[in-house]
Amino acid sequence: MYFKGVQFNEKGEKWCDGGLRRNNPINEALAELSRERDWKDKKVGCIVSLGTGVAKSLSVSSNLASILKGAVAIMTDSDDTARVFSSSELGMELFRTNRYFRFSVPQGMQDLQLDEWKETERMRALTTDYLSHAANGDLLERCAKSLLDPDVNCERLS
């Protein structure tokens, strides 16, 4: 919806904007890994999922424009995909072994539109505030350790 598709070579793969229901491509990425022969017998080292903020709750309306806007908001909600994944068997196992991390600023980002990507100062302030909370700092530290050595946090759990 915002980005033009790209085709590799004349008959190669075509990549396109994942705007509707693919804003959080975690399931597609893991499915791709399972199809790759070189990854068949390997464990996922670490997944970092970056959200774009928690979607606003929309009021119920009979106005067609409001209904369509609500439908688009539902279809582009990447946090819903993250919730479903994190409650799956694989998601819970990766979280338990410090191999899955989800970071998403809970308030303020939802007011920014996709075409307002130049609002970096506001995004920076919201993100800095989010990361300054102790629990998020601890999570960020565990994430950094897992990125450097995926087995380091897992060993402490055994």
C-alpha positions, -999 to 999 in steps of 0.1 A, spaced: 0 0 0 29 24 7 58 6 -11 60 -4 -47 66 -41 -54 101 -52 -65 107 -81 -89 141 -99 -89 151 -107 -125 124 -112 -151 110 -144 -137 123 -141 -101 105 -135 -69 83 -105 -64 83 -88 -30 55 -64 -21 42 -43 7 28 -65 35 3 -38 45 -27 -61 49 -22 -89 75 16 -91 69 28 -61 90 44 -86 114 59 -113 91 71 -137 119 51 -166 107 63 -161 71 99 -158 82 97 -191 102 79 -209 74 107 -197 50 133 -211 75 116 -245 76 117 -246 37 155 -239 36 176 -271 35 205 -255 53 182 -247 83 165 -280 87 185 -292 117 193 -258 133 176 -240 162 165 -204 160 191 -184 177 171 -152 185 141 -134 171 137 -97 177 102 -84 168 98 -46 166 63 -33 169 50 0 157 28 7 188 -4 -6 202 -34 2 180 -61 25 193 -94 10 204 -120 22 179 -156 30 188 -184 11 171 -201 31 144 -226 26 117 -208 51 95 -194 33 64 -161 53 65 -156 45 102 -163 8 95 -138 7 67 -112 25 88 -118 0 116 -115 -29 92 -81 -16 79 -69 -11 115 -78 -47 123 -60 -60 92 -29 -41 98 -26 -48 136 9 -64 140 4 -68 177 -24 -93 172 0 -115 152 26 -111 179 1 -121 206 -10 -152 187 27 -162 180 38 -156 216 10 -179 229 18 -206 204 39 -236 215 70 -224 195 65 -188 207 64 -198 244 94 -221 240 114 -193 223 104 -168 250 112 -192 279 147 -198 265 153 -161 258 152 -165 221 121 -143 213 118 -107 222 90 -83 213 94 -46 217 65 -22 210 60 12 224 26 10 241 14 46 238 19 75 213 32 57 182 -4 48 171 -10 85 164 17 86 137 7 77 102 29 56 79 37 86 58 49 105 88 82 85 90 101 118 92 88 123 128 120 107 141 123 131 171 89 121 184 96 84 178 129 87 195 114 103 226 86 77 228 111 49 224 135 63 249 108 66 275 96 30 268 131 16 271 138 36 303 114 15 323 134 -11 343 116 -42 330 121 -31 294 158 -24 302 162 -59 316 145 -74 285 167 -53 262 198 -65 281 188 -102 278 180 -96 241 215 -81 235 231 -111 252 210 -135 231 220 -117 199 257 -120 208 254 -156 220 220 -172 218 229 -200 242 241 -178 270 207 -170 285 194 -204 277 221 -220 298 212 -200 329 176 -215 327 187 -251 327 
